[in-house]
Structures are given as structure tokens and as C-alpha cells.
Amino acid sequence: MPDAFVNGQPCWMDIAVADTEQRDALMEFLGGLFGWTFDIGGPETGYYTMAMLDGQPVAALMAQPEGVGMWCTYFATDDIDASVARITDAGGEVFMTPMQVMDAGTMALAMDPTGAVFGLWQEGAFAGFGSFWQPNAPSWFDHQSPAPADASSFYAKVLDLDLTPAGPEGGGMLGRGESMYASISASPGEMPPSWNIVIAVPSLSDAEQKARDLGARIDMSRMVVPGGVASAIADPVVGSTLIIFESPGLSTN
């Protein structure tokens, strides 16, 4: 887990499902695959359900009619109003203006110029991930779109991050100084623009087999990527994509 989430760093992820039946089915899948446990919030939270790994928050599920089946990546900001203003100036669309979430913090939702949805989070009592770059925890975030150059320019401006170019299409690594937080790359084929969430696993072969046993679809198997090898899976409940990733450098503490 990072000591603190700095401006522009991915800090949280959640997914919308249609109803409590889908929520419970997705909980069963994610719990079976990653060993996550779940804490269903009360009615005052809209039954926002926290996924926990060894007692630390790693994700959330929510039952709502909008955005079903889509994982949303949230980026930390220390001034959400200024970040929202930069989204508009850079050609994005804000469709949920800053909203206070009890004492947890303030959120906003937006779409970048390529069509990918993302969130902003200004922490209050809740900062975000309690476990990161650990087995069965989030480890990386990769934006894919047919216009990686446009996406790179947008996020560098909005999140006030440096872009280290990589590849001929205009993508690269987003970060600050020597710290890298996310990547932007060209999407293969006709895939819609999106932020892809990467979950680290101790054994990719074991995780693939477990995913199949739980009813998931394997869309990409054992692709060599920087730092390790990855597979793309689609869950059997809402068909959302997750990347599972095995790396020799994965912490096992």
C-alpha cells in the first residue's frame, strides 16, 4: 500500500451491478478467485459493498442502474474542484460534479475525450486502497483506446502528471519523477476505450484455472507484458474485464 495517495495516483476502484442478485453473484466469483471477503454497507450508503483482502479494502460493488458492468478507476486529487475544471478545459465531460460522500471524501465522475469513464476522489476519512501490489490485490491501471495520444495529453493535463512516451501510437507511462502510476496504450481491434484494472496473482496458471472453474471467460491468455505475464478474463456475472498478472517482483509479504 502507498504511504499516501498523491495527486493523480489511482486510489480506488468500484463496479456497478444491476441489483443485489448480481452483486451477490459477483461477490461469490471475486471471493472465490481472489479470496476477497465483503462488508455490505447499510441503507445510508446505498448498500455500498466493500471488498476486503486480509482486512484491508481493495474494491467495492454497488447496485445501481447506471454504468452496470463497468469497473471505474478513481484518481486521487487534493483539490477536486480544480481537477474538474481541468477536465472541461482539456476536452473531457463531467457527468457527476463533486459530491460529498458522508465523511469518507468527495467524488466526481467524468469521461475523457476518447470515451473512457473515470473518477476523481478527494479523501476525507477514507483514502482508498489498503492493499496494493500484493498477491490478489490491485497492482496497475492501463488505459486503452484507439487514440492513445489524445488520452495521454488529456490525463497528463488533468492529473498534472508527467508522460514518459512509449510506442509509436502516442501512449506511455503516467507518473511523477521516478514514480509511475498508470499506462496508456492503443486498444486492440474494436475494443471500446476504457481503464483496465490489473490484479496481481501468485500464479497465473492457477488463477486462470480457478477463473474457468468459476465460470469466467478467458479472453487473452498468458501474454508477455512489461514486468511479467498477464491474462484477460471476463467475469460470469456482468462480463466485466479484469487483467490478472503474475510478476517475479510481486511481493509475498
MORA-V314948 format. One record per residue. RES is the residue in three letters. SS is DSSP state (H for helix, E for strand, - for the rest). PHI is phi in whole degrees, -180 to 180 (* if undefined). Layout:
# MORA-V314948
RES_SS_PHI, RES_SS_PHI
This chain:
# MORA-V314948
MET_-_*, PRO_-_-62, ASP_-_-62, ALA_-_-158, PHE_-_-93, VAL_-_-93, ASN_-_-54, GLY_-_95, GLN_-_-87, PRO_E_-59, CYS_E_-130, TRP_E_-163, MET_E_-149, ASP_E_-148, ILE_E_-138, ALA_E_-97, VAL_E_-125, ALA_-_-73, ASP_-_-161, THR_H_-68, GLU_H_-64, GLN_H_-65, ARG_H_-57, ASP_H_-65, ALA_H_-67, LEU_H_-70, MET_H_-57, GLU_H_-63, PHE_H_-65, LEU_H_-66, GLY_H_-66, GLY_H_-68, LEU_H_-81, PHE_H_-111, GLY_-_76, TRP_-_-72, THR_E_-111, PHE_E_-136, ASP_E_-123, ILE_E_-82, GLY_-_-72, GLY_-_-80, PRO_H_-61, GLU_H_-67, THR_H_-101, GLY_-_70, TYR_-_60, TYR_-_-58, THR_E_-110, MET_E_-88, ALA_E_-91, MET_E_-122, LEU_E_-124, ASP_-_52, GLY_-_82, GLN_E_-112, PRO_E_-71, VAL_E_-128, ALA_E_-172, ALA_E_-150, LEU_E_-123, MET_E_-144, ALA_E_-92, GLN_-_-159, PRO_-_-75, GLU_-_-94, GLY_-_71, VAL_E_-62, GLY_-_83, MET_-_-120, TRP_E_-74, CYS_E_-115, THR_E_-96, TYR_E_-108, PHE_E_-110, ALA_E_-70, THR_-_-143, ASP_-_-97, ASP_-_-151, ILE_H_-67, ASP_H_-65, ALA_H_-67, SER_H_-65, VAL_H_-62, ALA_H_-62, ARG_H_-68, ILE_H_-59, THR_H_-64, ASP_H_-62, ALA_-_-91, GLY_-_97, GLY_-_-88, GLU_E_-126, VAL_E_-94, PHE_E_-112, MET_E_-137, THR_E_-70, PRO_E_-51, MET_E_-130, GLN_E_-72, VAL_E_-109, MET_-_46, ASP_-_-98, ALA_-_-70, GLY_E_159, THR_E_-129, MET_E_-123, ALA_E_-146, LEU_E_-126, ALA_E_-152, MET_E_-126, ASP_-_-80, PRO_-_-64, THR_-_-89, GLY_-_108, ALA_-_-87, VAL_E_-91, PHE_E_-152, GLY_E_-126, LEU_E_-119, TRP_E_-141, GLN_E_-107, GLU_E_-69, GLY_-_-118, ALA_-_-78, PHE_-_-119, ALA_-_-93, GLY_-_143, PHE_-_-54, GLY_-_-97, SER_-_-138, PHE_-_-151, TRP_-_53, GLN_E_-128, PRO_-_-55, ASN_-_71, ALA_-_-121, PRO_E_-56, SER_E_-135, TRP_E_-165, PHE_E_-139, ASP_E_-127, HIS_E_-91, GLN_E_-124, SER_E_-159, PRO_-_-74, ALA_-_-130, PRO_H_-63, ALA_H_-65, ASP_H_-65, ALA_H_-64, SER_H_-61, SER_H_-62, PHE_H_-63, TYR_H_-71, ALA_H_-61, LYS_H_-74, VAL_H_-66, LEU_-_-94, ASP_-_55, LEU_-_-116, ASP_E_-87, LEU_E_-111, THR_E_-99, PRO_E_-60, ALA_-_-151, GLY_-_84, PRO_-_-81, GLU_-_-87, GLY_-_104, GLY_-_-83, GLY_E_159, MET_E_-109, LEU_E_-101, GLY_E_-174, ARG_E_-143, GLY_-_66, GLU_-_-90, SER_E_-91, MET_E_-104, TYR_E_-115, ALA_E_-164, SER_E_-132, ILE_E_-130, SER_E_-143, ALA_E_-79, SER_-_-79, PRO_-_-79, GLY_-_61, GLU_-_-104, MET_-_-61, PRO_-_-70, PRO_-_-60, SER_E_-167, TRP_E_-92, ASN_E_-99, ILE_E_-97, VAL_E_-109, ILE_E_-108, ALA_E_-75, VAL_-_-133, PRO_-_-68, SER_-_-140, LEU_H_-67, SER_H_-62, ASP_H_-65, ALA_H_-67, GLU_H_-60, GLN_H_-65, LYS_H_-65, ALA_H_-61, ARG_H_-61, ASP_H_-61, LEU_-_-89, GLY_-_99, ALA_-_-76, ARG_E_-102, ILE_E_-96, ASP_E_-90, MET_E_-149, SER_E_-120, ARG_E_53, MET_E_-86, VAL_E_-73, VAL_E_-131, PRO_-_-55, GLY_-_91, GLY_E_171, VAL_E_-137, ALA_E_-139, SER_E_-133, ALA_E_-107, ILE_E_-124, ALA_E_-120, ASP_-_-67, PRO_-_-84, VAL_-_-99, VAL_-_-119, GLY_-_74, SER_-_-74, THR_E_-92, LEU_E_-131, ILE_E_-100, ILE_E_-105, PHE_E_-140, GLU_E_-116, SER_-_-135, PRO_-_-60, GLY_-_-89, LEU_-_-66, SER_E_-70, THR_-_-116, ASN_-_-74
